[in-house]
Amino acid sequence: MASKTIAQIQSEGYDALVKALGPEDAARFIRSYDHGSGDYTEERKETFRKKSVKQIGKEILELQKSL
């Protein structure tokens, strides 16, 4: 099976949205999509630079308990 082009994927994706949401809500969904800003990779590196995986895991578990 040949790889699809980006244009084909976009077209099929839009068709799926229209089928699932209808044309108006599909357009609203697309307009609501935001790429964000900044450099996620660099921000992540800076945030976790001084933490071990064990420390991060412990913080996640503590946060889950507080929810």
N, C-alpha and C positions, 0 to 999 in steps of 0.2 A: 504494500500500500504506500503510495507516494505521500510525502508530507504536504499538508495544506499550506497555502500562502496566508499571510497575515490578513489580506483582504477577504479571503474565503472564510477564515475564522471569525473575523469581525461581522461579516454578513450573516453567517449561521448563528452567531451569538445574538445579534440583533433580532433575527427571526425568532429565536427561542424566547427572548424577552417579550416580544410582541405577542407570541402565542400564550405565554404564561401570565402576562400583566395587561395585555391590551396595548394599543399604540400610544395612548396618552400617558399611561403610567410607565411604559418602557422609556419614553422620552424624558419623563420626570426623573426616573432612576439614573439615566445616563447623565443628565444635567447635575445630579447630586454627587456624582463621582468626583473625588478630589485626590489628586496625586500627592498632596501634602507638600512640605517644603523641608529643606535642610538635608543633611547627609546622615541617614539612619545608621549606616555602618560605623561611621566615626563617632556618633553620639553613643552608640552601644558600647564601643570599645572604651570610651571615656568613662561611661557609667560603671562598667564592670571591671575596669582595669586592675583595681586593687582587691578584687574579691575572688575567692576560690569557688569552684563549682559547688563544693560542700556548703559554703556560706550562702550562696544564692539559693540552693535547695532548701536550706533551713529557713531563710526569709520567706520563701514561697509557702512552705508549710505553715509558718506562723501567720501569714496573711490569710490563708485558707481557713484557719481556725477562727480568725476574728470576723469572718463573714457570716 
